[in-house]
Amino acid sequence: MNKFTRFVLHLWGKRPAPPPDGENSFPTRTRPRLRGVLTNFPLMFGGMIVLGLFLSVLFGPVFAPTNPYITGQVAGSYYDAEKGEWLSHPLSPSQEHPLGTDQWGNDILSFLLYGARNTLVACAFVTMVRVILGVVLGAIAGWNEGTLSDKLITGTIGAISAVPLLISSMILVYALDIRRGLPVFIAALSALGWTEIAQYIRSEFLVLKRMPFIESARAVGAEEISIAVRHVIPNILPQILILLFLEMGAVLMLLGELSFLGIFIGGGSHIAMGDEIMGAIVKLAEVPEWGAMLAGGYRWLRAKPFIVAFPALAFFISVTGLNLFGEGLRRLLTTYRVSTNFLLKKRMILVVILLSFATVFIINNTGPAPWFGRIASNFDGQSAYGYNEKLASMDGRGVGQIGLENAAVLIEEKFAEYDFLPGWKHSSYIYPLTTQIVQLEAQPVLEVLDGNGDLVQAFQHQVDFGFRIEGHGGSGDVALPLTFVGFDAARLANSWESYQGLDLRDQIVLLVEGNAPADFATEALLRGARGILWVTDENPGNIRSEIQLADPETYYLSKPNIPIFKISPEAAGVILEGAEMSLGDLIVADKTANQANAGWYSLPLPVGVHMSLSLSDPLTIEIPCVMGFLQGSDTKIAKELVVVAVNYDGLGKDPDGTIFPGANHNASGISTLLEVIRLWQEQGIDTRRSVLVIAWGGGLLDDPGFTAFLGDPTSYRHLPAQRRLNPAVVIQFSGLGAGEDTLLLHPDSSERLGQYLEEKALDLGVPLARDDSISIPSDFFTRQPDADWVYFTWAGSTVPIEEDVFENIQMEKLENAGEILSYLLIKLSRQSYLN
């Protein structure tokens, strides 16, 4: 018989014939045989179950049909957009839901696979801590029998064991605050469950310490700690290994028992069901976990037994498998001489460290927030960058211009492509904002002339100056000398008698906002002025030309018309250079120098100015505002409407062909929003609250009309909702494509929404601050009084209009802002309460 044949027979457990003289024989030590292992039913069957549990922890979420953190959790009936009907959970097993859904709409199979990681890792870590505590404390007590340490440990064991483990676990979990999630369960179950292990180890030490080989070790001078570690512990390692798996089964049993008392990881959210008389408060589990499934499902045992059957079966199989594997190990270790010294090797420290890291990972990734952040991190900055490039190339998207119409078509197509329902009446995405505007018929002109009437300096429309149509502002073409008029408000009575002696005939008047009375342009016209230059502050939005007849109670384009321009301080400085003066020479501490009359002072300047403006008659137009709607799936909170509103219009194209792309303000805002809703479709996010996304076409107008729209209840009555919708949250943003590294919040922003933004901002390493001096592009971005409101932008995002081009857009800014926005919207649309 050759060596190979004898080796196979040896593995199978049969003794071969004695080898002939001269051949090597097998050692006499009995080792595990293949037949002995294969016929060890508890070991094999339990091992397969344990292996299956291990694989489910590693790969379970990969095979889950849905992500329970972003789908399900519906309190009541819900609207199925694909089927076009309202459905009510729980749903029986089907092709879409192989194991059915629970009463909250959670896919049971997905909940089981995601819950395996939370439940089993918690179980493994609790078991590890219990065994370590039990072995260490039991060994100390047993080796030091009768000493103070022994009495303290045994006394603690007696005190803990005096209260049933189920009751003491429940008390400690609530004492540590169940809402803190997985760490509380690990701490509570670890602190209470080690006592039986410690008692067993103590008894083993009491027996082994009296053995002759221990006396022999003492006789040769071995230290006590060395004797315990090198001679006692190796003799109880097999029992410890067996206890490890049996204890895991016991921990799982305890988790199942606690779940029937309504105690599970995270504790869930409390939801009011029914009316005030017949209603009840129930728990909604927000963390996938087997105990949570039992806690909410056992009430449906008769009506829908599959809800509780599958999580109960998961507990049963897991506990059975762990107990069988432990029993199989016991049989293996008692039948064969198997060395367990590997448990004392240094590599076991690595195993403990790895399990600890795995537990920390699970803790940090338990709950909806980590998953919201993970989904938000899939925001594609390159895609948003591409949208920005398209929008920036549409001739500035000016109101009443073809570029705005083209942008509206693109946005509407994307809303439809990404499965948003039409947000306006008659299945339309377009809300027509009706208003009156004027349009340029020729390029506006503002020039500085020398004494001979020759051109000294020309200024750019929308960059250095813009026109006004309020009052007598309108068309005109004049080239006249410039006169400055200053005021002292404390001395000015501001009546027609106050201006006696003021002669402005055939003059262009220079005024400073904040110094001159707001209505002085009319008085200047009466005094003979042929044009007005108002010096504004440094905010580019204040220079923007006024094209809208915004207020029905305000006079616009009143006859006779004169050109009235708003100019920047820089442009005013250039004009005054011809007079060898500056604004500082004219205005001192907000008062005019050398007051000679009753609160006013005029100073003719040796400078000529040419003003030219040609406007059309007022036109009534409809501005396309694009709206997309997602119906909330949870009827309990679907009436709470989350509104995301950004403007997509810009300054457009001037008659001379100059285009103002508005790449950052605010093509970047709508580009970011389009990528967010694309991400939602890709991830299959199920919004529990209703969401209305708005791309407003008149955001840069003096009266954008958005606040009136939002406050009108009829704006939402046409939407496919079971209950009347009310805006609960309004989110606005602009300038997300360029700026500094700090994200600024408007000081009036909701504290709660600011905290949500900060959660993701901290994760990305983005500083976030509230800034009282934050610059808002227009009145479109206004705090809404009846809803939580937030407005954010990058610090330094306000740039000169001529520099607001696509080439200055930074993809990294778009990506960071997009991730933060996506996280905020997912959290607002998914979580049970806005707190």
C-alpha positions in Angstrom: 0.0 0.0 0.0 1.5 3.3 -1.1 1.7 6.5 1.0 -1.1 8.3 -0.9 -3.6 5.4 -0.3 -2.8 5.3 3.4 -3.1 9.1 3.6 -6.6 9.1 2.0 -7.7 6.2 4.3 -6.4 8.1 7.3 -8.4 11.2 6.4 -11.5 9.2 6.0 -11.0 7.6 9.4 -10.0 4.1 8.4 -6.8 2.6 9.8 -4.7 1.1 7.0 -2.7 -2.1 7.4 0.5 -1.7 9.3 3.2 -0.5 6.9 6.0 -2.9 6.0 9.2 -2.6 7.8 11.2 0.4 6.7 8.2 2.5 5.7 7.2 5.6 7.6 4.1 5.3 9.7 1.5 7.9 10.7 1.9 9.5 14.1 -0.2 8.0 16.9 -1.8 11.3 17.8 -5.5 11.3 16.9 -6.3 14.2 14.5 -9.6 15.2 12.9 -10.6 12.9 10.1 -12.5 13.9 7.0 -15.2 11.4 7.6 -15.5 12.5 11.2 -15.9 16.1 10.1 -18.4 15.4 7.3 -20.5 13.1 9.5 -20.6 15.8 12.2 -24.1 17.0 11.2 -24.3 19.9 13.7 -20.9 21.2 12.6 -21.6 20.9 8.9 -25.2 22.2 8.9 -24.4 24.9 11.4 -21.3 25.9 9.5 -23.2 26.4 6.3 -25.7 28.7 8.1 -22.9 30.6 9.8 -21.2 31.0 6.4 -24.4 32.2 4.9 -24.8 34.8 7.7 -21.3 36.0 7.1 -21.9 36.4 3.4 -25.2 38.2 4.1 -23.3 40.7 6.3 -20.8 41.4 3.6 -22.9 41.3 0.4 -26.5 41.5 1.6 -27.2 45.1 0.5 -25.8 44.4 -2.9 -28.6 41.9 -3.7 -31.4 43.8 -2.0 -34.1 44.9 -4.6 -34.4 48.4 -3.0 -32.6 50.6 -0.5 -34.8 50.8 2.6 -33.2 54.1 3.6 -34.6 55.9 0.5 -37.7 53.9 -0.3 -40.7 52.7 1.6 -41.8 54.1 5.0 -45.3 55.1 4.0 -47.8 55.8 6.7 -51.0 54.9 4.9 -51.9 54.8 1.2 -49.5 56.1 -1.4 -49.5 57.2 -5.0 -47.9 54.9 -7.6 -46.8 57.1 -10.4 -46.2 54.2 -12.8 -49.6 52.6 -12.2 -51.4 55.9 -11.8 -53.3 54.7 -8.7 -53.3 54.9 -5.0 -52.1 51.7 -3.2 -52.2 50.7 0.5 -49.6 48.6 2.3 -48.9 45.9 3.3 -48.6 44.2 -0.1 -48.5 40.5 -0.6 -45.4 38.8 -2.1 -45.2 39.5 -5.8 -42.6 39.7 -8.6 -41.8 43.3 -7.6 -41.7 42.4 -3.9 -40.6 38.8 -3.6 -41.4 38.6 0.2 -44.0 41.4 0.1 -44.0 44.7 2.0 -44.7 45.6 5.6 -47.3 48.0 6.8 -44.9 50.9 6.1 -44.2 49.9 2.6 -40.7 48.6 3.3 -39.7 45.7 1.0 -39.3 42.8 3.4 -36.5 41.1 1.5 -34.5 44.4 1.3 -35.1 45.0 5.0 -33.8 41.5 5.8 -30.7 41.9 3.8 -29.8 45.4 5.0 -30.8 44.4 8.5 -28.5 41.4 8.6 -25.5 43.7 8.7 -26.9 45.8 11.6 -28.2 42.9 13.6 -25.4 40.4 13.2 -22.5 42.7 13.6 -24.1 44.1 16.7 -24.6 40.5 17.9 -21.0 39.6 17.2 -19.5 42.6 18.9 -21.7 42.2 22.0 -20.7 38.5 22.1 -17.0 39.4 21.9 -17.2 42.0 24.7 -19.2 39.6 26.8 -16.7 36.8 26.4 -13.7 39.0 27.0 -15.3 40.4 30.2 -16.5 37.1 31.4 -13.1 35.3 30.8 -11.1 38.1 32.4 -13.3 38.7 35.4 -14.0 35.0 35.9 -10.3 34.2 35.7 -9.4 36.9 38.2 -12.1 35.7 40.6 -11.2 32.0 40.3 -7.5 32.4 40.6 -7.8 34.7 43.6 -10.4 32.7 45.4 -11.6 34.2 48.7 -9.8 37.5 48.1 -11.4 41.0 47.9 -11.4 40.9 44.1 -13.2 37.6 44.1 -15.8 38.9 46.5 -16.3 42.1 44.5 -16.7 40.2 41.2 -19.0 37.5 42.6 -21.0 40.1 44.4 -21.5 42.1 41.1 -22.5 38.8 39.4 -25.1 38.2 42.1 -26.5 41.8 41.8 -26.8 41.7 38.1 -28.3 38.2 38.0 -30.9 39.1 40.6 -32.9 40.9 37.9 -34.0 39.0 34.9 -31.8 39.8 31.9 -34.7 40.8 29.7 -36.0 43.4 32.2 -32.5 44.8 33.1 -31.6 45.1 29.4 -34.8 47.0 28.7 -34.2 49.4 31.6 -30.6 50.0 30.7 -31.4 50.6 27.0 -33.9 53.3 27.9 -31.6 54.8 30.5 -28.9 55.2 27.9 -31.4 56.7 25.5 -32.6 54.2 22.9 -32.7 57.0 20.2 -28.9 57.0 20.1 -29.1 53.7 18.1 -26.7 50.9 17.9 -24.0 52.0 20.4 -26.7 52.0 23.2 -27.6 48.4 22.5 -24.0 47.3 22.3 -23.2 49.0 25.6 -26.3 47.7 27.4 -26.2 44.1 26.3 -22.5 43.9 26.9 -22.6 45.3 30.4 -25.2 42.8 31.5 -24.6 39.5 29.7 -21.1 38.5 30.9 -22.1 37.1 34.3 -22.8 33.5 33.3 -19.6 33.3 31.3 -17.7 34.7 34.3 -19.3 32.1 36.7 -18.3 29.2 34.4 -14.7 30.4 33.9 -14.4 31.0 37.6 -15.5 27.4 38.3 -13.0 26.0 35.7 -10.2 28.0 37.3 -11.1 26.7 40.8 -10.8 23.1 39.5 -7.6 23.6 37.4 -5.6 25.5 39.9 -5.6 22.4 42.2 -4.3 20.1 39.5 -0.9 18.5 39.9 0.7 20.2 36.9 -0.1 23.6 38.5 1.7 22.5 41.6 4.6 21.4 39.5 4.7 24.8 37.8 4.8 26.5 41.2 7.5 24.1 42.3 9.9 25.2 39.5 9.4 28.8 40.5 6.9 30.0 37.8 5.1 33.2 38.6 1.3 33.2 39.3 0.3 35.2 36.3 2.6 33.0 34.1 1.0 29.9 35.4 -2.6 31.2 34.8 -1.8 32.3 31.2 0.4 29.4 30.1 -1.1 26.4 31.9 -4.7 27.2 32.9 -6.1 29.3 30.0 -5.0 26.8 27.3 -7.0 24.1 29.0 -10.2 26.2 28.8 -9.8 27.5 25.3 -11.9 24.8 23.7 -14.8 25.7 26.1 -14.3 29.4 25.3 -14.5 28.7 21.5 -17.7 26.8 22.0 -19.2 29.5 24.3 -18.5 32.1 21.6 -21.0 30.7 19.2 -23.5 29.6 21.8 -23.4 33.1 23.3 -24.1 34.7 19.9 -27.2 32.6 19.7 -28.2 33.8 23.1 -27.7 37.5 22.2 -29.8 37.0 19.1 -32.6 35.5 21.2 -32.4 38.5 23.5 -32.7 40.9 20.6 -35.7 39.0 19.4 -37.3 39.1 22.9 -36.7 42.8 23.2 -38.3 43.5 19.8 -41.6 42.0 21.0 -41.5 44.6 23.7 -41.1 47.3 21.1 -37.4 47.8 21.9 -35.1 47.8 18.8 -32.1 49.6 17.4 -32.9 53.3 17.1 -36.3 53.1 18.7 -38.0 54.4 15.5 -40.2 57.5 15.1 -43.5 57.9 16.8 -46.3 58.4 14.2 -49.9 59.4 15.1 -52.4 57.2 13.3 -56.1 57.8 13.0 -58.0 60.7 14.5 -57.8 62.2 18.0 -60.5 59.9 19.4 -59.7 56.5 17.8 -56.1 57.2 16.9 -53.0 55.6 18.3 -49.2 56.3 18.4 -47.2 53.7 16.6 -43.4 53.3 16.0 -41.9 53.6 12.5 -38.6 51.9 12.2 -36.1 54.0 10.4 -33.1 51.6 10.7 -33.3 48.2 8.9 -33.0 45.6 11.6 -34.6 42.3 12.3 -35.8 43.2 15.7 -37.6 46.3 14.3 -39.3 44.0 11.8 -40.6 41.8 14.6 -41.6 44.8 16.7 -43.9 46.2 14.0 -45.0 43.0 12.4 -46.4 40.7 15.1 -49.6 42.7 15.2 -50.3 41.5 11.6 -49.7 37.8 12.5 -53.3 36.8 11.5 -54.1 39.2 8.7 -50.7 39.2 7.0 -48.5 36.5 8.5 -45.7 37.0 6.0 -44.8 40.3 7.6 -43.6 38.6 10.8 -42.9 35.2 9.4 -39.8 36.1 7.5 -37.9 38.1 10.2 -38.9 35.4 12.7 -37.6 32.8 10.4 -34.3 34.8 10.1 -34.0 34.8 13.8 -34.8 31.1 14.0 -32.3 30.0 11.4 -29.6 32.2 12.8 -30.0 31.1 16.4 -30.3 27.4 15.3 -27.3 27.7 13.0 -25.1 29.3 15.7 -26.2 26.7 18.4 -25.6 23.8 16.0 -22.2 25.1 15.0 -21.3 25.5 18.7 -22.5 21.9 19.4 -20.6 20.7 16.4 -17.4 22.3 17.7 -18.0 20.7 21.1 -18.3 17.2 19.5 -15.2 17.9 17.3 -13.1 19.1 20.3 -14.1 16.2 22.6 -13.7 13.5 19.9 -10.4 14.7 18.5 -7.4 16.3 19.9 -7.6 19.8 18.3 -5.2 22.5 19.3 -6.9 25.8 20.2 -3.7 27.5 21.1 -4.2 29.7 18.0 -6.6 31.7 20.2 -3.7 32.9 22.2 -1.6 34.0 19.3 -1.0 37.7 18.5 -3.0 37.3 15.3 -6.2 37.1 17.4 -5.6 40.6 18.5 -5.8 41.5 14.9 -9.2 39.7 14.6 -10.5 41.6 17.6 -9.3 44.9 16.1 -10.9 44.0 12.8 -14.2 43.2 14.4 -14.1 46.4 16.4 -13.4 48.4 13.3 -16.3 46.6 11.6 -18.6 47.5 14.4 -17.5 51.1 14.4 -18.1 51.2 10.6 -21.6 49.8 11.1 -22.4 52.3 13.9 -21.2 55.2 11.7 -23.3 53.9 8.8 -26.4 53.0 10.7 -29.4 55.2 10.1 -30.7 57.2 7.2 -28.3 60.1 7.5 -25.1 58.1 6.4 -27.0 56.7 3.4 -28.4 60.1 2.5 -24.8 61.3 2.5 -23.6 58.3 0.4 -26.3 58.9 -2.2 -25.5 62.7 -2.3 -21.8 61.9 -2.9 -22.9 60.4 -6.3 -23.7 63.9 -7.5 -21.9 64.3 -10.8 -20.1 67.7 -11.1 -19.2 67.0 -14.7 -22.9 66.6 -15.6 -23.8 69.9 -13.8 -20.9 71.6 -15.6 -22.3 70.4 -18.9 -25.7 71.8 -18.1 -24.1 75.1 -17.1 -22.3 75.3 -20.4 -25.5 74.8 -22.4 -27.4 77.4 -20.4 -24.6 80.0 -20.5 -24.6 79.7 -24.3 -28.3 80.7 -24.7 -27.8 84.4 -25.4 -28.0 85.4 -21.7 -31.6 84.1 -21.2 -33.1 87.6 -21.1 -36.7 88.2 -20.3 -38.7 88.5 -23.6 -35.8 87.1 -25.6 -35.4 83.8 -27.5 -32.6 82.6 -25.2 -35.0 82.4 -22.3 -37.5 80.4 -24.4 -34.7 78.0 -25.4 -33.7 77.5 -21.7 -37.2 76.9 -20.7 -37.5 74.1 -23.3 -34.3 72.5 -22.1 -35.4 72.6 -18.4 -38.9 71.2 -19.3 -37.4 68.3 -21.2 -35.1 67.4 -18.3 -38.0 67.6 -15.8 -40.0 65.2 -17.9 -36.9 62.9 -18.6 -36.2 62.6 -14.9 -39.8 61.5 -14.1 -41.1 64.7 -12.5 -44.8 65.3 -13.1 -46.0 68.6 -14.6 -46.2 71.2 -11.9 -48.9 73.4 -13.4 -52.4 73.2 -14.7 -53.6 71.1 -17.6 -50.6 68.7 -17.4 -48.2 71.6 -18.2 -44.8 72.2 -16.9 -45.0 75.9 -17.8 -46.5 78.5 -15.5 -47.0 81.7 -17.5 -45.9 84.7 -15.4 -47.8 87.6 -17.0 -46.2 91.1 -16.7 -45.5 94.3 -18.7 -42.0 95.2 -19.9 -40.2 97.5 -22.3 -37.5 96.5 -24.7 -34.5 98.2 -26.0 -34.7 99.5 -29.6 -31.1 100.7 -29.7 -28.0 100.3 -27.6 -28.1 102.6 -24.5 -25.3 105.2 -24.5 -23.5 106.9 -21.7 -20.4 108.9 -22.7 -18.1 111.6 -21.2 -17.3 114.5 -23.5 -14.7 117.1 -23.3 -15.2 120.9 -23.8 -15.2 120.4 -27.6 -17.8 117.7 -27.5 -15.3 115.0 -28.3 -15.6 111.5 -26.7 -13.4 111.0 -23.6 -14.9 107.8 -22.2 -17.7 105.4 -23.1 -19.4 103.2 -20.6 -20.9 99.7 -21.0 -24.6 99.1 -20.4 -25.4 96.8 -17.5 -21.8 96.9 -16.4 -21.3 100.6 -15.7 -24.8 101.9 -15.9 -28.5 100.9 -16.3 -31.7 102.8 -17.0 -34.8 103.5 -15.0 -38.4 103.8 -16.2 -40.0 104.7 -12.9 -41.6 108.2 -13.0 -40.4 110.2 -16.0 -37.6 107.8 -16.9 -37.7 106.8 -20.6 -36.3 107.5 -24.0 -34.2 110.5 -24.8 -30.9 111.6 -26.4 -29.1 114.5 -24.8 -25.5 115.8 -24.7 -25.3 118.5 -22.1 -23.1 119.8 -19.2 -23.2 118.1 -15.8 -24.3 119.6 -12.6 -24.0 118.0 -9.2 -26.8 118.6 -6.6 -26.2 117.6 -3.0 -28.4 117.6 0.1 -28.5 117.8 3.9 -31.6 115.9 5.0 -31.6 117.5 8.4 -32.0 121.0 6.9 -34.1 120.1 3.9 -37.9 120.6 4.1 -38.3 118.7 0.8 -41.1 120.9 -0.5 -41.2 123.0 -3.7 -40.5 126.1 -1.8 -37.2 124.5 -0.6 -35.8 124.5 -4.1 -36.4 128.2 -4.9 -33.5 129.4 -6.9 -32.4 126.0 -8.2 -32.0 126.3 -12.0 -31.2 123.0 -13.8 -32.3 124.1 -17.3 -30.4 122.2 -20.1 -28.3 120.3 -17.5 -27.7 116.6 -16.8 -28.0 116.2 -13.0 -25.7 114.0 -10.9 -27.2 112.7 -7.7 -26.1 110.2 -5.1 -28.5 107.6 -3.7 -28.8 108.0 0.1 -28.0 111.6 -0.2 -30.6 113.0 -2.6 -34.4 112.5 -1.9 -35.7 109.4 -3.7 -38.2 111.5 -5.7 -35.9 114.3 -6.6 -35.7 113.2 -10.3 -39.2 114.6 -10.8 -38.2 117.9 -9.1 -35.1 118.1 -11.3 -37.3 117.7 -14.4 -39.5 120.5 -13.3 -36.4 122.6 -12.8 -35.4 122.0 -16.4 -33.1 119.0 -16.2 -32.7 116.9 -19.4 -31.2 113.8 -17.9 -30.4 112.2 -14.5 -27.4 110.2 -13.3 -28.0 108.4 -10.0 -24.8 107.1 -8.3 -25.6 103.8 -6.6 -23.6 101.5 -4.3 -21.2 98.8 -5.4 -23.8 96.0 -5.7 -24.1 95.1 -9.4 -27.8 94.3 -8.9 -28.5 98.0 -8.3 -27.2 98.9 -11.7 -29.4 96.4 -13.6 -31.7 98.2 -16.0 -35.3 98.5 -15.0 -37.5 96.9 -17.8 -40.6 95.9 -15.9 -43.6 98.0 -15.1 -43.7 96.2 -11.7 -46.1 98.1 -9.5 -49.6 99.0 -10.7 -49.7 101.9 -8.2 -46.4 103.4 -9.5 -46.1 105.7 -12.6 -43.8 104.5 -15.3 -42.6 106.2 -18.5 -44.6 109.3 -17.5 -44.5 112.1 -20.1 -42.3 114.0 -20.7 -39.6 111.4 -20.7 -36.0 112.0 -19.9 -33.2 109.4 -19.7 -32.5 108.4 -16.1 -29.5 106.2 -15.6 -28.1 104.4 -12.5 -24.3 104.4 -12.5 -21.6 102.7 -10.4 -19.3 104.6 -8.1 -16.4 103.6 -10.4 -18.2 105.2 -13.4 -19.0 108.3 -11.3 -15.3 108.6 -10.4 -14.3 108.4 -14.1 -16.8 111.2 -15.0 -15.5 113.4 -12.2 -11.9 113.0 -13.3 -12.7 115.5 -16.0 -13.5 118.0 -13.3 -10.5 117.0 -11.3 -12.8 116.0 -8.4 -14.1 112.8 -6.7 -17.2 111.8 -4.9 -15.3 112.3 -1.7 -14.9 116.0 -2.6 -18.6 116.3 -3.1 -19.9 114.3 -0.2 -18.4 114.6 3.3 -19.8 112.4 6.1 -23.1 112.0 4.2 -23.5 115.7 4.0 -22.8 118.0 1.1 -19.9 120.4 1.6 -20.5 124.2 1.5 -24.3 124.1 1.9 -25.4 127.5 0.7 -29.2 127.1 0.6 -32.0 125.4 2.6 -30.6 121.9 2.6 -29.3 121.7 -1.0 -26.3 122.7 -2.9 -25.7 122.7 -6.7 -22.3 122.7 -8.4 -21.8 123.0 -12.1 -19.0 120.7 -13.3 -16.8 121.3 -16.3 -17.8 118.0 -17.8 -20.1 117.1 -20.7 -22.2 113.9 -20.7 -24.0 112.2 -23.6 -27.0 110.0 -22.7 -29.1 108.1 -25.2 -31.9 105.6 -24.6 -34.5 104.3 -27.0 -37.3 102.1 -25.6 -40.3 100.3 -27.1 -43.8 100.9 -25.9 -44.9 98.6 -22.9 -45.5 95.0 -24.0 -47.5 92.4 -22.1 -45.7 89.1 -22.2 -45.8 85.7 -20.6 -42.6 84.6 -19.0 -42.2 80.7 -18.8 -41.6 79.4 -15.3 -40.9 75.7 -15.4 -42.3 73.5 -12.6 -41.9 69.8 -11.8 -43.7 67.9 -9.1 -43.1 64.7 -7.2 -46.0 63.4 -5.2 -45.2 62.4 -1.7 -45.7 58.7 -1.1 -46.7 59.1 2.6 -50.2 60.5 3.0 -49.4 61.5 6.6 -46.7 64.0 5.6 -47.2 64.3 1.8 -49.2 67.6 2.4 -45.9 69.2 3.6 -44.5 70.6 0.4 -40.8 71.0 -0.1 -40.3 73.8 -2.6 -36.9 74.3 -4.4 -36.9 77.5 -6.3 -34.2 79.0 -8.4 -34.3 81.6 -11.2 -32.8 80.8 -14.6 -33.2 84.2 -16.4 -30.3 86.6 -17.0 -29.6 90.0 -18.5 -29.8 88.6 -22.0 -28.5 90.2 -25.2 -28.1 93.9 -25.9 -29.0 95.4 -29.3 -25.3 95.8 -30.1 -24.8 92.0 -29.8 -23.3 92.1 -26.3 -24.3 88.9 -24.4 -24.3 88.5 -20.6 -24.1 84.8 -20.1 -25.0 84.8 -16.4 -23.0 81.5 -15.9 -22.8 81.8 -12.2 -25.9 84.0 -11.5 -27.8 81.8 -12.0 -27.2 79.2 -14.7 -25.1 77.5 -12.0 -28.2 77.2 -9.7 -30.5 75.6 -12.3 -27.6 73.4 -13.5 -27.1 72.1 -10.0 -30.8 71.4 -9.6 -31.0 69.5 -12.8 -28.2 67.2 -11.8 -29.8 66.7 -8.3 -33.1 65.5 -9.9 -31.2 63.3 -12.3 -29.5 61.7 -9.3 -32.8 61.1 -7.7 -34.1 59.3 -10.7 -30.9 57.2 -10.9 -31.1 56.2 -7.3 -34.9 55.6 -7.3 -35.5 57.9 -4.3 -39.0 57.6 -3.0 -40.0 61.0 -1.6 -42.4 60.8 1.4 -43.1 64.5 1.3 -44.2 66.2 -1.9 -41.6 68.1 -3.8 -42.1 71.1 -6.1 -39.0 72.2 -8.1 -39.3 75.6 -9.8 -37.2 77.2 -12.4 -38.5 80.8 -12.3 -38.1 82.8 -15.5 -38.5 86.3 -14.0 -36.1 86.2 -11.1 -34.2 89.4 -12.0 -37.3 91.5 -12.4 -38.1 94.2 -9.9 -41.2 92.3 -9.0 -40.5 88.6 -9.7 -44.0 87.6 -8.6 -42.7 84.5 -6.8 -43.7 85.4 -3.3 -47.3 86.1 -4.5 -47.3 82.8 -6.3 -46.1 80.9 -3.3 -48.6 82.4 -0.9 -51.6 81.8 -3.2 -53.3 78.5 -2.2 -54.7 78.1 -5.7 -51.1 77.6 -7.0 -51.2 74.0 -5.7 -54.8 72.9 -6.0 -54.3 71.3 -9.5 -51.5 69.1 -8.3 -52.3 65.3 -7.9 -52.4 65.2 -4.1 -55.0 63.7 -1.7 -54.8 66.6 0.7 -54.3 70.3 0.4 -50.6 71.2 0.0 -48.8 73.8 2.1 -45.2 74.9 1.6 -43.4 73.7 4.6 -39.8 74.3 3.4 -38.5 76.8 0.7 -34.9 76.3 -0.5 -33.2 78.9 -2.7 -29.6 79.3 -3.9 -27.5 81.0 -6.5 -23.9 81.6 -7.4 -22.9 77.9 -6.9 -20.3 77.7 -9.6 -17.6 80.2 -8.4 -16.4 82.0 -5.4 -14.4 81.3 -2.2 -14.3 78.1 -0.1 -16.9 79.2 2.5 -20.6 78.6 2.0 -22.7 81.5 3.2 -26.2 81.3 4.7 -28.5 84.2 4.7 -29.0 85.4 8.3 -32.7 84.9 8.1 -32.3 81.2 7.1 -34.0 78.6 9.3 -31.7 77.3 12.1 -32.9 73.7 11.4 -32.1 73.9 7.7 -28.8 75.5 8.4 -27.9 72.5 10.7 -28.9 70.1 7.9 -26.6 71.9 5.4 -23.8 71.9 8.0 -24.0 68.1 8.4 -22.9 67.5 4.8 -20.7 70.6 4.7 -18.6 69.3 7.6 -18.3 65.9 5.9 -16.9 67.6 2.8 -14.7 69.9 4.8 -16.6 73.0 3.6 -16.8 75.9 6.1 -20.3 77.3 6.5 -21.2 80.6 8.0 -24.1 83.1 8.4 -23.3 86.5 7.0 -25.3 89.6 7.6 -23.6 91.3 4.6 -24.5 88.5 2.1 -25.5 89.9 -1.3 -28.8 88.7 -2.7 -29.1 89.0 -6.5 -32.7 90.1 -6.5 -36.0 90.2 -4.6 -36.7 86.7 -5.9 -34.5 85.4 -3.1 -36.7 86.6 -0.2 -37.5 85.0 3.1 -40.9 83.3 3.1 -42.7 84.0 6.3 -45.0 80.9 6.5 -42.3 78.3 5.8 -38.8 77.3 6.8 -36.6 79.1 4.4 -32.9 79.0 3.5 -30.8 80.8 1.0 -27.1 79.9 0.4 -24.3 80.8 -2.0 -20.5 80.7 -2.1 -18.7 83.6 -0.4 -17.3 85.9 -3.1 -19.7 84.6 -5.8 -20.8 88.1 -6.7 -18.5 89.1 -9.5 -18.6 91.9 -12.1 -21.3 91.1 -14.7 -18.8 91.0 -17.6 -16.8 88.3 -15.7 -19.8 86.1 -15.1 -18.9 83.8 -18.0 -18.7 80.0 -18.3 -14.9 80.0 -18.4 -14.9 81.1 -14.8 -17.1 78.3 -13.5 -15.4 75.9 -11.2 -16.5 72.2 -11.4 -15.4 71.6 -7.8 -17.7 74.3 -6.5 -20.6 72.9 -8.4 -19.9 69.4 -7.1 -19.5 70.4 -3.5 -22.7 72.6 -3.6 -24.6 69.9 -5.4 -23.7 67.2 -2.8 -24.8 69.5 0.0 -28.0 70.4 -1.7 -28.8 66.8 -2.6 -28.2 65.7 1.0 -30.5 68.5 2.3 -33.3 67.6 -0.2 -33.1 63.8 0.4 -33.3 64.4 4.2 -36.2 66.8 4.0 -38.2 64.6 1.6 -37.6 61.3 3.5 -37.4 61.8 7.3 -40.5 61.6 9.4 -40.3 65.0 11.2 -38.7 68.3 10.2 -36.8 68.6 13.5 
